[in-house]
Amino acid sequence: MGNFSYYDTVSELQGYAVEIRYPNETIYLSNEKVENAVIIAKVVREFVTMKMNIKVDYNDIIDQ
């Protein structure tokens, strides 16, 4: 990704936090938006674990 910005990418996830903050509200997301959110979360996960210099095999935990 040539012009990649973690800030811009992660800020896309902010809208998905509605259910946690407002449990009585329902939000409807397209499959495309859900898949994009998962991709962003995985990119963030990879970045954080790299910066922390740790290795975690997430395949055994949640990516099955």
Helices and strands as residue ranges (DSSP letters): H 6-11, G 12-17, H 18-21, H 31-51, G 58-60
